[in-house]
Amino acid sequence: MNAWELPPIAAHAAPVLWSPNASTGERFVALIVIRYDAPTPGVSNAHVAFHLKQLKAMIGSKRATSAFGILEHVAAFMRDQMLEGAAFDDLIAPFDGFTVGKAMRIRGYSEKQVVDGAIRSLSTFGSRDSYEADGDVNRRNSIPTSQFLRYLRSSFAREDEERKARFNKRLKLHGAAEMTIDYAHGRHLVQVTSLPSSAAHLISLQKEAESKVLELDITASLLREQSAPTQPSLLVNTTSLALAVMPESKRIADELFDRLKFVSSRKGIQLLQACSPKEAAGILSELEIH
């Protein structure tokens, strides 16, 4: 490669500043919004600029968890606007206290490098890996899957307590070890997993998927022994595949997706796919009437 050749991924990134307490005037970079220019123009995303543990150090443990949930919701809200074509200056937040700052140009050799470069350049918090679980995250879910499930539950259940109760169901059958199912209703058992966006995330997400399939297979088998009607399904969050900028990222996501298709077919598991929590909520609504 020519030593003077520019990195292939180009994007514009802007900080989203947050004032959690208007009376103090304190504000900091809470999110980074990114719109890619090359190799696939128009692909957009939004990222929280730090880990939950950093927020705890800033505002205390009691406030941090709810505040972090607000930031994740704002990131998803802004991401949806960008995917619909909104410019940085036109982005709005569902809560007061958020403003979008001046954009800058970012280049890198991978999507992660672009995100980390944007955070290092625009924020005081350094880089972060959105796929690395930390001590405060449920260990059975990767962060992408945990976030996807949170937004799915919010979109599908809203104020419906009966629907909310269908998520994260713990089942213990025939003296077997307790199994946790992401969504269970009627004959439907649904586990949720995500596709990776780079090789660095492949191993952890493959382990997550394998664990979910095992729990699903065992639970369905035990229920069938009781002659209970059962339809196990694996719902795959394909967001990273839909937003893949580099061919290598798409190849890695496709490889795991193909593996999940094969394993699901051999285990008699229905494979479902959704590139957004809203699409996944529509799938659950369809299952509800079948």
Backbone torsions as a table, in degrees:
resi	resn	phi	psi	omega
1	MET	NA	139.1	177.3
2	ASN	-58.5	131.2	-176.5
3	ALA	-61.8	-22.8	-178.0
4	TRP	-98.0	6.1	-179.6
5	GLU	-71.2	132.7	-178.8
6	LEU	-74.1	150.7	174.5
7	PRO	-54.7	143.7	-171.7
8	PRO	-73.1	-22.0	-178.2
9	ILE	-98.1	122.9	178.8
10	ALA	-123.4	142.2	-178.3
11	ALA	-154.6	163.7	167.4
12	HIS	-109.7	137.0	-179.3
13	ALA	-130.2	145.3	179.3
14	ALA	-135.6	144.7	176.6
15	PRO	-81.1	147.0	171.3
16	VAL	-112.4	112.7	-177.2
17	LEU	-88.7	143.5	-176.6
18	TRP	-125.8	133.9	173.6
19	SER	-112.8	92.8	-176.1
20	PRO	-67.4	-21.3	-179.4
21	ASN	-139.2	103.7	-175.8
22	ALA	-62.0	-28.1	-176.4
23	SER	-69.7	-27.2	-178.9
24	THR	-91.6	-20.6	-178.7
25	GLY	76.7	-0.4	-179.6
26	GLU	-69.0	137.2	174.2
27	ARG	-149.4	153.1	-179.5
28	PHE	-150.5	164.6	179.1
29	VAL	-74.8	112.8	-176.9
30	ALA	-101.6	-32.2	-177.1
31	LEU	-133.3	158.4	170.9
32	ILE	-123.8	126.2	174.9
33	VAL	-105.3	139.0	-174.3
34	ILE	-132.0	133.1	171.0
35	ARG	-123.3	121.9	-176.8
36	TYR	-81.5	139.1	177.5
37	ASP	-101.4	-30.2	-178.5
38	ALA	-154.4	147.3	3.7
39	PRO	-82.5	-10.6	179.6
40	THR	-120.3	98.5	-177.6
41	PRO	-61.9	142.7	173.1
42	GLY	95.7	-18.6	177.3
43	VAL	-64.4	132.1	-174.0
44	SER	-133.3	156.9	177.6
45	ASN	-157.8	167.4	177.3
46	ALA	-140.1	139.3	-175.2
47	HIS	-134.1	139.8	168.9
48	VAL	-67.9	137.8	-169.6
49	ALA	-84.3	-1.0	-176.4
50	PHE	-155.4	172.1	177.5
51	HIS	-83.9	160.4	176.6
52	LEU	-58.0	-39.5	-177.8
53	LYS	-64.1	-30.4	176.5
54	GLN	-69.2	-39.0	178.4
55	LEU	-66.0	-37.1	177.6
56	LYS	-60.9	-38.8	179.2
57	ALA	-67.4	-27.2	-176.6
58	MET	-84.7	-44.4	-172.7
59	ILE	-124.5	3.7	177.9
60	GLY	94.6	152.2	-174.4
61	SER	-63.8	-38.0	-174.3
62	LYS	-65.0	-40.1	-177.3
63	ARG	-86.1	-23.4	-168.3
64	ALA	-65.2	-42.9	-175.4
65	THR	-62.9	-46.7	179.2
66	SER	-68.0	-37.3	179.0
67	ALA	-65.1	-39.2	179.7
68	PHE	-65.7	-37.3	176.3
69	GLY	-62.7	-38.3	176.5
70	ILE	-61.7	-44.5	-178.8
71	LEU	-63.8	-40.9	178.0
72	GLU	-63.4	-38.6	178.9
73	HIS	-66.4	-41.9	178.8
74	VAL	-64.5	-40.8	178.5
75	ALA	-59.4	-46.0	179.8
76	ALA	-65.5	-39.1	-179.7
77	PHE	-62.6	-44.3	179.7
78	MET	-72.3	-35.8	177.9
79	ARG	-60.2	-43.7	179.7
80	ASP	-61.8	-39.4	178.7
81	GLN	-64.3	-42.0	-179.7
82	MET	-66.5	-38.4	179.2
83	LEU	-65.7	-21.7	176.0
84	GLU	-90.6	3.4	173.8
85	GLY	103.0	3.5	-178.5
86	ALA	-67.5	138.2	175.8
87	ALA	-77.7	161.0	180.0
88	PHE	-53.2	-45.4	-175.8
89	ASP	-66.1	-17.9	-178.3
90	ASP	-97.0	-2.4	-177.7
91	LEU	-69.5	137.9	175.7
92	ILE	-124.6	157.9	178.5
93	ALA	-109.8	154.0	178.5
94	PRO	-76.2	-4.3	179.9
95	PHE	-130.9	157.0	176.6
96	ASP	-72.3	159.9	172.7
97	GLY	98.6	2.6	-178.6
98	PHE	-112.9	132.2	176.2
99	THR	-137.3	145.0	-179.9
100	VAL	-93.2	129.7	-179.0
101	GLY	-89.8	-168.7	-176.7
102	LYS	-73.8	134.8	-178.2
103	ALA	-81.1	156.4	175.5
104	MET	-139.2	162.2	-178.8
105	ARG	-87.3	136.3	179.6
106	ILE	-131.2	139.9	173.6
107	ARG	-129.9	155.0	178.2
108	GLY	-168.4	173.3	179.9
109	TYR	-98.7	-4.1	176.8
110	SER	-152.2	162.5	178.3
111	GLU	-62.3	-41.4	179.3
112	LYS	-60.9	-41.1	179.6
113	GLN	-63.7	-38.4	177.9
114	VAL	-65.4	-45.3	-179.9
115	VAL	-63.3	-48.8	-179.8
116	ASP	-62.3	-39.2	178.5
117	GLY	-63.6	-39.8	178.4
118	ALA	-65.1	-43.5	-179.4
119	ILE	-66.2	-41.7	178.6
120	ARG	-63.8	-37.3	-176.0
121	SER	-79.2	-32.9	-171.5
122	LEU	-106.5	-11.7	-174.7
123	SER	-132.9	160.8	178.0
124	THR	-89.1	1.7	-170.7
125	PHE	-94.5	-1.3	179.2
126	GLY	74.8	-161.2	-176.7
127	SER	-90.3	160.8	174.0
128	ARG	-147.2	151.1	177.8
129	ASP	-107.7	111.1	-174.0
130	SER	-70.1	-5.2	179.7
131	TYR	-104.6	-3.1	179.6
132	GLU	-88.3	117.5	177.5
133	ALA	-72.2	143.4	173.1
134	ASP	-112.5	-179.4	-170.2
135	GLY	-62.3	-17.7	-175.6
136	ASP	-95.9	1.9	-177.6
137	VAL	-102.1	139.4	177.1
138	ASN	-53.7	120.4	-171.2
139	ARG	-67.9	-18.8	-178.9
140	ARG	-78.8	-13.5	179.4
141	ASN	-120.0	138.5	169.2
142	SER	-69.9	165.7	179.6
143	ILE	-63.1	-42.5	177.2
144	PRO	-58.4	-41.9	-179.6
145	THR	-70.5	-39.5	178.7
146	SER	-61.1	-44.5	178.6
147	GLN	-66.2	-42.8	-179.9
148	PHE	-60.4	-44.7	179.5
149	LEU	-64.7	-38.6	179.7
150	ARG	-61.8	-47.0	179.8
151	TYR	-70.7	-33.5	177.0
152	LEU	-62.8	-47.5	-179.8
153	ARG	-61.7	-41.4	179.6
154	SER	-64.8	-43.1	-178.4
155	SER	-69.9	-40.4	-174.2
156	PHE	-82.3	-40.3	-172.6
157	ALA	-94.1	-39.2	-176.8
158	ARG	48.6	-114.8	-179.0
159	GLU	-97.6	11.2	-176.9
160	ASP	-88.0	102.7	-176.1
161	GLU	-65.9	-33.9	180.0
162	GLU	-64.9	-41.0	177.5
163	ARG	-67.6	-40.4	179.7
164	LYS	-58.7	-37.1	-176.7
165	ALA	-69.0	-12.5	-179.9
166	ARG	-78.4	-14.4	-176.8
167	PHE	-89.2	148.4	176.8
168	ASN	54.6	52.2	-177.8
169	LYS	-82.6	131.6	177.7
170	ARG	-103.6	120.2	-175.1
171	LEU	-119.8	135.4	176.7
172	LYS	-129.5	116.6	-174.3
173	LEU	-127.0	138.2	175.1
174	HIS	51.7	36.2	178.2
175	GLY	72.0	7.1	179.0
176	ALA	-75.3	165.3	176.3
177	ALA	-60.5	148.2	-179.0
178	GLU	-63.2	133.9	178.1
179	MET	-111.3	140.5	177.8
180	THR	-108.5	125.3	-179.2
181	ILE	-114.0	130.7	-174.4
182	ASP	-62.8	-36.5	179.4
183	TYR	-149.6	127.9	179.8
184	ALA	-139.1	127.7	178.2
185	HIS	-157.1	126.9	-178.2
186	GLY	58.9	-129.3	179.4
187	ARG	-85.8	-3.9	-173.4
188	HIS	-91.4	127.1	172.7
189	LEU	-118.5	121.3	-175.5
190	VAL	-125.8	125.0	171.3
191	GLN	-106.4	146.8	-177.1
192	VAL	-118.2	135.2	175.6
193	THR	-143.5	171.9	-175.0
194	SER	-127.4	157.9	174.9
195	LEU	-94.1	149.2	-178.9
196	PRO	-80.3	160.4	175.4
197	SER	-110.0	-4.0	177.2
198	SER	-158.6	168.3	-179.9
199	ALA	-62.4	-30.9	-178.7
200	ALA	-64.3	-24.4	-177.4
201	HIS	-98.9	-8.7	-171.8
202	LEU	-62.4	-47.6	-173.8
203	ILE	-62.6	-47.7	-177.1
204	SER	-65.4	-39.0	-179.3
205	LEU	-75.7	-29.9	174.8
206	GLN	-66.9	-41.2	177.4
207	LYS	-63.1	-42.1	178.2
208	GLU	-59.0	-47.9	-178.2
209	ALA	-62.1	-44.2	-179.4
210	GLU	-62.4	-40.4	178.6
211	SER	-64.5	-42.6	179.7
212	LYS	-64.2	-42.4	179.7
213	VAL	-63.3	-41.8	-179.9
214	LEU	-62.0	-48.0	179.2
215	GLU	-60.5	-41.9	-179.4
216	LEU	-64.6	-44.9	-178.3
217	ASP	-63.7	-45.4	-178.8
218	ILE	-65.4	-47.0	-178.8
219	THR	-61.6	-45.1	179.5
220	ALA	-62.9	-40.5	179.9
221	SER	-63.5	-42.3	-179.8
222	LEU	-66.7	-39.5	178.3
223	LEU	-66.4	-37.5	179.2
224	ARG	-67.4	-30.9	176.1
225	GLU	-63.2	-25.7	177.1
226	GLN	-92.4	9.5	-178.4
227	SER	62.0	27.3	177.9
228	ALA	-86.1	131.9	177.7
229	PRO	-62.9	126.4	-173.2
230	THR	-140.1	132.9	174.1
231	GLN	-128.5	97.2	178.2
232	PRO	-78.9	140.0	-179.9
233	SER	-138.4	143.5	174.0
234	LEU	-110.5	115.8	179.7
235	LEU	-97.3	116.9	-175.7
236	VAL	-101.0	122.7	174.0
237	ASN	-77.1	106.8	-175.3
238	THR	-100.3	23.1	-178.9
239	THR	-54.8	-46.3	-176.7
240	SER	-64.2	-31.1	177.7
241	LEU	-71.0	-40.6	179.9
242	ALA	-67.6	-31.3	-176.3
243	LEU	-101.2	5.7	-176.7
244	ALA	-57.2	127.0	-179.7
245	VAL	-94.5	-44.3	-178.0
246	MET	-95.6	146.2	176.2
247	PRO	-56.1	-36.3	-179.5
248	GLU	-63.6	-39.4	178.6
249	SER	-63.3	-42.4	179.0
250	LYS	-65.5	-40.9	-179.6
251	ARG	-61.3	-44.0	-178.4
252	ILE	-64.8	-43.4	178.5
253	ALA	-65.1	-42.3	179.6
254	ASP	-62.0	-38.8	-178.4
255	GLU	-62.8	-45.7	179.0
256	LEU	-68.6	-37.7	179.3
257	PHE	-61.4	-43.7	178.1
258	ASP	-62.1	-39.1	179.1
259	ARG	-65.0	-41.0	179.5
260	LEU	-66.9	-36.4	175.9
261	LYS	-61.1	-44.5	-178.3
262	PHE	-65.0	-50.0	-178.2
263	VAL	-62.4	-42.2	-179.5
264	SER	-62.7	-41.7	-179.9
265	SER	-65.1	-36.9	-179.7
266	ARG	-71.9	-28.4	-177.9
267	LYS	-94.8	0.4	-178.0
268	GLY	70.0	30.8	-179.4
269	ILE	-102.6	131.4	177.2
270	GLN	-73.5	129.3	179.4
271	LEU	-98.3	123.6	177.8
272	LEU	-116.5	153.2	178.9
273	GLN	-141.0	144.7	179.6
274	ALA	-149.3	136.0	-179.9
275	CYS	-96.4	5.4	176.3
276	SER	-157.6	155.4	175.7
277	PRO	-59.8	-33.4	178.9
278	LYS	-64.1	-42.9	177.7
279	GLU	-65.1	-38.9	178.5
280	ALA	-64.5	-37.3	178.0
281	ALA	-62.6	-37.1	176.3
282	GLY	-63.8	-37.2	178.3
283	ILE	-65.2	-44.6	178.6
284	LEU	-63.0	-35.4	177.6
285	SER	-64.5	-38.1	177.0
286	GLU	-65.4	-41.8	179.5
287	LEU	-63.6	-31.9	-176.4
288	GLU	-61.0	-29.8	-175.5
289	ILE	-103.4	5.8	179.8
290	HIS	-117.0	NA	NA
